[in-house]
Amino acid sequence: MTSTSHTAPAGDAGAVAPSRPEPATWGARNAHDPTAVRDEDGVYWLFSTDADASGPLRAAGAQIRRSTDLVSWEYVGCALDGVPAAAHEHAGAEGLWAPDVVRVDTVDGHEWRMYYSASSFGSRTSAIGLAVAPHPSGPWSDRGIVVATEHDRDGHNAIDAQLVVDGARHHLVYGSFFGGLHILEIDPATGFALDAPAPGAPASSFGTLIARRPRSVDTAIEGPYIVPRPGGGWALVVSYDSLVNTYHVRVAVAEDLYGPYVDHEGREMTDLEANPLQVGLTVLASHRLEGASRGILAPGHASVLTEPGHQLLVHHTRFAETPREHEVQVRRLVWTRGGWPLVSVQTWAGERETDDESTWPSDVSVLAGEWEIVDWSLPTDVVQESRRIVVGDGELEGLVAHGRGRFTRDGEAPVDAVVFPAWDAVRGRATLSFAAVGPKGTVVAGTRVG
């Protein structure tokens, strides 16, 4: 992605396929910049950018899908009837981008809040708006603009919002390319900025800068999502590079919500002097597993769904064989003993998954065997082919088991790993997967195959 191409792909203007699939047939397809929530009845609702890879948009207002297992999705329409008037007047947007949906307690009970983005490609004239509903299925009503930027005035861009709820305090993290990512405080009662000059008015300041990248890499950072770390502090999940081919996911951590966020090697996410290809810990990128029918291309713009027993990374991806197409994928997110969020190479398999961490491996000897691995430290400009390794006694030397799938090793070849049950989608069987931070802040993930 470059600074003139942003989050929402709507297909090439005027490029209509010979036969365009009807939205009712989409399923997971065309879900871009997704976020998922679960209602009180256990039904999952997915919200995503207005996008149609087969041609121009047929509807706008933030796409909605539903599911009972996070595996199969049903497209059910848009949350709003087009771009709300205030956001359209400010940004001239044809569709909405990257909606974030959160259930919020209120004095009358609760409501669902959606922070959507309205913009156009390559422009900093953008708006983040707020809509509310009694249920994820709606009806949704617009409340107005929460943050607004103007291309000729501001150095950053008001898109890609996420509401971070920290006890009684609410915060909005947002931003994309240009001037980087920012965070500001939100009034829990209204859903608008705490420093808004009047009720329902846009924020009067743009908040605190928490991450950016230099011009040498087209300032390519977007899609922030912040989650609490086990034991305290915060983790920032972001997407780097080009939406169409080199997109990938990195993480950083901070003690304070407002930063500084640092990677595994201590580099700050606002540092413009450090090597921009190294800042941030890569946890998911383009790859191809053995026997898979499609290679994963440019996965990114992730959100995190937190439920009892597990956390899941919800993201979109393209495919090596069909790079114009994109769909939602869900993967288990795990935390190492050192507090780093890592991601499974296997997609989520619903009821086949095992959440009881007390049953996860607690003996080093279990790790011996043959594994198919992907090395996320390799360049992200190609689809990395997985490879096989055999783990024997030599590779296990010095590893310490801490229970619940956590293993570490100190010394010259440090390891901070999580090993967990997974479903091998290619081979159609239950197995073990792992994700590990190794020397110099590199991450390897894999699946046991023998």
Long-range contacts (C-beta under 8 A, 24 or more apart in sequence): 1-177, 1-218, 1-220, 1-222, 1-241, 1-242, 1-243, 1-244, 1-246, 1-247, 2-218, 2-220, 2-242, 3-122, 3-177, 3-178, 3-218, 3-219, 3-220, 4-121, 4-122, 5-121, 5-122, 5-242, 5-243, 5-244, 6-97, 6-119, 6-121, 6-122, 6-157, 6-159, 6-176, 6-177, 6-222, 6-243, 7-32, 7-33, 7-49, 7-97, 7-98, 7-117, 7-159, 7-160, 7-176, 7-222, 7-223, 7-243, 7-301, 8-32, 8-33, 8-49, 8-50, 8-51, 8-95, 8-97, 8-98, 8-119, 8-121, 9-49, 9-51, 9-53, 9-243, 9-244, 9-326, 10-50, 10-51, 10-52, 10-56, 10-57, 10-94, 10-95, 11-51, 11-52, 11-53, 11-54, 11-55, 11-56, 11-324, 13-56, 14-56, 15-55, 16-54, 16-55, 16-56, 17-54, 17-55, 20-52, 20-54, 20-55, 21-54, 23-58, 23-59, 23-75, 23-77, 24-75, 26-75, 27-65, 27-72, 27-73, 27-74, 27-75, 27-327, 28-65, 28-72, 28-73, 28-327, 28-328, 28-329, 29-53, 29-325, 29-326, 29-327, 30-63, 30-75, 30-326, 30-327, 31-63, 31-65, 31-73, 31-316, 31-326, 31-327, 31-328, 32-301, 32-316, 32-326, 33-97, 33-98, 33-99, 33-160, 33-223, 33-301, 33-316, 34-301, 34-303, 34-314, 34-315, 34-316, 34-328, 35-98, 35-99, 35-100, 35-101, 35-303, 35-314, 36-70, 36-303, 36-305, 36-312, 36-314, 36-330, 37-101, 37-102, 37-103, 37-112, 37-136, 37-305, 38-305, 38-307, 39-135, 39-136, 39-137, 42-68, 43-67, 43-68, 44-68, 44-69, 44-70, 45-101, 45-136, 45-137, 46-73, 46-314, 46-328, 47-79, 47-99, 47-100, 47-101, 47-114, 47-136, 48-98, 48-99, 48-316, 48-328, 49-95, 49-96, 49-97, 49-98, 49-99, 50-78, 50-94, 50-95, 50-96, 50-97, 51-95, 51-326, 53-324, 53-325, 53-326, 57-94, 57-95, 60-94, 60-95, 60-96, 61-95, 61-96, 62-96, 62-99, 62-114, 62-116, 64-136, 64-137, 65-328, 66-137, 69-350, 69-351, 70-305, 70-312, 70-330, 70-348, 70-350, 71-330, 71-348, 71-349, 71-350, 73-328, 76-137, 79-114, 79-131, 79-133, 79-138, 79-140, 80-116, 80-131, 80-140, 80-142, 83-118, 84-118, 84-129, 84-131, 84-142, 84-144, 85-142, 86-127, 86-129, 86-142, 86-144, 86-145, 87-116, 87-118, 87-127, 87-129, 87-142, 87-145, 88-118, 90-118, 90-125, 90-126, 90-127, 90-145, 90-148, 91-118, 91-119, 91-120, 91-123, 91-125, 91-126, 91-127, 92-120, 92-125, 93-118, 93-119, 93-120, 93-127, 94-120, 97-159, 97-160, 98-159, 98-160, 98-161, 98-223, 98-301, 100-161, 100-162, 100-163, 100-303, 101-136, 102-163, 102-165, 104-163, 104-165, 104-170, 104-188, 104-191, 106-189, 107-189, 112-136, 113-163, 113-191, 114-140, 115-146, 115-161, 115-162, 115-163, 115-172, 116-161, 117-158, 117-159, 117-160, 117-161, 119-157, 119-158, 119-159, 123-151, 124-149, 124-150, 124-151, 124-154, 124-155, 124-156, 124-157, 124-158, 124-178, 125-149, 125-150, 125-151, 126-157, 126-158, 126-159, 127-158, 127-202, 128-158, 128-159, 128-161, 128-172, 128-174, 130-191, 130-192, 132-191, 143-191, 143-192, 143-200, 144-192, 144-200, 144-201, 145-201, 145-202, 146-172, 146-186, 146-191, 146-192, 146-193, 146-196, 146-202, 146-203, 147-172, 147-174, 147-184, 147-193, 147-202, 147-203, 147-206, 148-202, 148-203, 149-206, 154-179, 154-206, 155-179, 156-180, 156-182, 156-206, 159-222, 160-222, 160-223, 160-224, 160-301, 162-224, 162-225, 162-226, 162-303, 164-226, 164-257, 166-228, 166-257, 171-257, 172-207, 173-210, 173-224, 173-225, 173-226, 173-236, 174-224, 175-211, 175-222, 175-224, 176-221, 176-222, 176-223, 177-218, 177-219, 177-220, 177-221, 177-222, 178-219, 179-209, 179-212, 179-219, 180-209, 180-210, 180-211, 180-212, 180-213, 180-219, 180-221, 180-270, 181-209, 181-210, 181-211, 181-212, 181-221, 181-222, 181-224, 181-238, 182-206, 182-207, 182-208, 182-209, 182-210, 183-207, 183-208, 183-210, 183-226, 183-257, 183-258, 184-208, 208-258, 208-259, 209-270, 210-236, 210-254, 210-258, 210-259, 210-260, 210-261, 210-269, 210-270, 211-236, 211-238, 211-252, 211-261, 211-269, 211-270, 212-269, 212-270, 212-272, 213-240, 213-272, 213-276, 213-279, 214-272, 214-276, 216-276, 217-241, 217-276, 217-277, 222-301, 223-300, 223-301, 223-302, 225-302, 225-303, 225-304, 226-257, 227-304, 227-306, 227-311, 227-341, 229-253, 229-335, 229-339, 229-341, 230-335, 230-339, 231-339, 233-339, 234-261, 235-339, 235-340, 235-341, 236-261, 236-269, 237-302, 237-304, 237-313, 237-341, 238-269, 238-280, 239-300, 239-301, 239-302, 240-280, 240-300, 240-380, 241-380, 242-298, 243-298, 243-300, 244-298, 244-318, 244-323, 245-286, 245-297, 245-298, 245-318, 245-323, 245-381, 246-286, 246-298, 246-380, 246-381, 247-298, 247-299, 247-300, 247-301, 247-318, 248-282, 248-284, 248-285, 248-286, 248-298, 248-299, 248-300, 248-376, 248-380, 249-282, 249-283, 249-284, 249-285, 249-299, 249-300, 249-302, 249-313, 249-315, 249-343, 250-280, 250-281, 250-282, 250-283, 251-280, 251-281, 251-283, 251-340, 251-341, 252-280, 252-281, 253-339, 253-340, 263-441, 264-340, 264-437, 264-441, 265-440, 265-441, 281-340, 281-437, 281-441, 281-443, 282-376, 282-377, 282-380, 282-443, 283-341, 283-342, 283-343, 283-376, 283-435, 283-443, 284-313, 284-315, 284-331, 284-343, 284-376, 285-376, 285-380, 285-384, 286-320, 286-380, 286-382, 286-383, 286-384, 287-345, 287-374, 287-383, 287-384, 287-385, 287-386, 288-320, 288-383, 288-384, 288-385, 288-386, 289-345, 289-372, 289-374, 289-386, 289-426, 289-447, 290-372, 290-386, 290-388, 290-426, 290-449, 291-426, 291-427, 292-425, 292-426, 294-319, 294-320, 294-321, 294-322, 295-319, 295-320, 295-321, 295-383, 296-320, 296-329, 296-383, 297-323, 297-383, 298-323, 299-329, 304-333, 305-330, 308-355, 309-355, 309-356, 310-353, 310-355, 311-341, 312-348, 313-343, 320-383, 332-420, 332-422, 332-433, 334-405, 334-418, 334-420, 334-435, 335-418, 336-406, 336-408, 336-416, 336-417, 336-418, 336-435, 336-436, 336-437, 337-402, 337-406, 337-407, 337-408, 337-416, 338-408, 338-416, 338-437, 340-416, 340-437, 342-418, 342-435, 342-436, 342-437, 342-443, 342-445, 343-435, 343-445, 344-420, 344-422, 344-433, 344-435, 344-445, 345-374, 345-386, 345-433, 345-435, 345-445, 345-446, 345-447, 346-422, 346-423, 346-424, 346-425, 346-433, 346-447, 347-425, 349-422, 349-423, 349-425, 352-423, 352-430, 353-421, 353-422, 353-423, 354-420, 354-421, 357-404, 357-405, 357-420, 358-403, 358-404, 359-421, 360-404, 360-405, 360-419, 360-420, 360-421, 361-401, 361-405, 361-419, 361-420, 361-432, 362-401, 362-403, 362-404, 362-405, 363-401, 364-396, 364-399, 364-400, 364-401, 364-407, 365-396, 366-419, 366-432, 367-391, 367-396, 367-399, 367-407, 367-419, 367-434, 368-392, 368-393, 368-396, 369-448, 369-450, 370-448, 370-449, 370-450, 371-434, 371-446, 371-447, 371-448, 371-449, 372-446, 372-447, 372-448, 372-449, 373-444, 373-445, 373-446, 374-444, 374-445, 374-446, 375-442, 375-443, 375-444, 376-442, 376-443, 376-444, 376-445, 377-442, 377-443, 377-444, 386-446, 388-449, 389-446, 407-436, 412-439, 413-438, 413-439, 414-438, 414-439, 422-447, 424-449
